[in-house]
Amino acid sequence: MQAAFARLCDTFPGCRERADSSEGLDVFMCGGGLRGYGCILQHCDRIQPYPIASVGTYAVTGGFFKQTAKMRKVNDEYDGKIYGMSKRRRQQFPAIAEVVEAFIKAV
């Protein structure tokens, strides 16, 4: 993942500057597993209930996004229904958290 990000920065030099700045990068993620990460983030949002239960329009700060240990704990310990999280997605969540952690480390 680090090599892919390095190639991206070679192609778009402003990318590295922006990533290193206090503004950081805006990242848009999609796919079943990453959608599940968004559902857990939304479930943990300080605004409850979240008014629009759609991860397609949901955004968080980098600081909140990076709380993978907290998201893993919620997935493991919360017994109730989490919007958008099927039993299968919840079982896959540890692997998705690994992908997110690798992404965070690379970027």
C-alpha positions in Angstrom: 0.0 0.0 0.0 2.9 2.3 0.7 4.3 1.7 -2.8 0.9 2.5 -4.3 0.7 5.7 -2.4 4.2 6.6 -3.4 3.3 6.1 -7.1 0.2 8.2 -6.6 2.3 11.0 -5.2 4.8 10.7 -8.1 1.9 11.2 -10.5 0.3 14.0 -8.5 3.1 15.8 -6.6 0.6 18.0 -4.7 -0.8 14.8 -3.1 2.3 14.4 -0.8 2.3 18.1 0.1 -1.4 17.9 1.0 -1.0 14.7 3.0 1.8 16.2 5.0 -0.1 19.5 5.7 -2.4 20.1 8.6 -5.3 19.8 6.1 -4.6 16.2 5.3 -6.3 14.3 2.4 -9.9 13.7 1.8 -10.4 10.0 1.1 -13.5 8.4 -0.5 -13.9 4.7 0.1 -16.3 2.2 -1.2 -17.0 -1.5 -1.3 -18.8 -3.9 1.1 -16.1 -4.2 3.7 -15.3 -0.5 3.7 -19.0 0.2 3.8 -19.0 -1.9 7.0 -16.3 0.2 8.5 -18.4 3.3 7.7 -21.4 1.7 9.4 -19.4 1.1 12.6 -18.1 4.7 12.5 -21.6 6.0 12.1 -22.8 3.7 14.9 -20.1 5.3 17.2 -20.8 8.9 16.1 -21.5 11.3 18.9 -24.7 12.3 17.1 -27.2 9.6 18.0 -29.4 8.5 16.4 -27.6 9.7 13.3 -30.2 11.5 11.2 -29.5 10.0 7.8 -28.5 6.4 8.0 -26.5 6.3 4.7 -22.8 5.7 4.7 -22.7 7.0 1.1 -23.1 10.5 2.4 -21.2 10.1 5.7 -17.9 11.9 6.5 -15.6 11.8 9.6 -12.4 13.5 10.6 -9.1 11.6 10.2 -8.8 11.4 14.0 -12.1 9.6 14.3 -11.4 7.4 11.3 -8.1 6.2 12.9 -9.8 4.8 16.0 -9.6 1.2 14.7 -9.2 -0.3 18.1 -12.4 1.3 19.3 -14.2 0.2 16.2 -13.0 -3.4 16.7 -14.1 -3.3 20.3 -17.6 -2.1 19.4 -17.9 -4.8 16.7 -16.8 -7.5 19.2 -18.8 -6.3 22.2 -22.0 -4.7 21.0 -24.8 -7.3 21.0 -27.4 -5.3 19.3 -28.0 -4.6 15.6 -25.7 -2.1 13.9 -27.2 -0.5 10.9 -25.8 -1.9 7.7 -23.9 -4.7 9.4 -25.0 -8.2 8.6 -23.7 -11.1 10.6 -21.3 -11.9 7.7 -20.0 -8.3 7.6 -19.4 -8.3 11.4 -17.4 -11.5 11.1 -15.3 -9.9 8.3 -14.8 -6.7 10.3 -11.4 -7.6 11.8 -9.9 -8.1 8.3 -11.4 -4.8 7.1 -9.9 -3.1 10.2 -6.5 -4.5 9.1 -6.9 -3.0 5.6 -7.9 0.3 7.2 -4.8 0.2 9.5 -2.5 -0.5 6.5 -4.1 2.4 4.6 -3.6 4.7 7.6 0.0 3.7 7.9 0.7 4.2 4.2 -0.9 7.6 4.0 
